[in-house]
Amino acid sequence: MLIHKSGVYRNIHEKRYEYWVVKSEELKVMASWISWDLPQDAIDKWMNEVTDIES
């Protein structure tokens, strides 16, 4: 998986969504993740929370 900028990515191998923070080409940190197996309302809540961090 190529991480270019901060944001939510789909990790198809782990079956989860991941929120990555990219400070530089060398410094990339997975700050949060959530499993695809959770109910959609939990995933939506998580997406809203992590995208609020970006703004």
C-alpha positions in Angstrom: 0.0 0.0 0.0 1.4 3.4 -1.0 0.9 6.2 1.5 1.4 9.6 0.0 -0.5 12.0 2.2 -2.5 12.1 5.5 -5.9 10.5 5.3 -8.0 7.3 5.3 -6.8 4.3 3.3 -8.3 0.9 2.7 -6.0 -2.0 3.7 -7.4 -4.9 1.7 -4.9 -7.4 3.2 -6.0 -6.6 6.8 -9.6 -5.9 5.9 -9.7 -2.5 7.7 -9.6 1.2 7.2 -6.5 3.0 8.4 -5.9 6.7 9.2 -2.4 7.7 8.3 -0.5 10.9 9.3 2.2 11.9 6.9 4.7 14.4 8.1 7.4 13.7 5.5 8.5 11.0 3.0 10.4 9.3 5.9 7.8 9.9 8.6 4.4 8.1 8.1 2.4 7.0 11.1 -0.8 4.9 11.2 -2.7 6.8 13.9 -5.9 4.8 13.9 -7.7 1.9 12.3 -11.1 0.2 12.3 -12.1 -3.2 11.1 -14.5 -3.7 8.1 -16.4 -6.2 10.3 -18.0 -3.5 12.5 -21.4 -2.1 11.9 -21.6 0.6 9.3 -22.7 3.3 11.8 -19.5 2.6 13.9 -17.4 2.9 10.7 -19.2 6.2 9.8 -18.6 7.6 13.3 -14.9 6.7 13.1 -14.6 8.2 9.6 -16.1 11.5 10.9 -13.8 11.5 13.9 -10.6 11.0 11.9 -11.5 13.4 9.1 -12.3 16.1 11.7 -8.6 15.7 12.8 -7.5 16.7 9.2 -9.4 20.0 9.3 
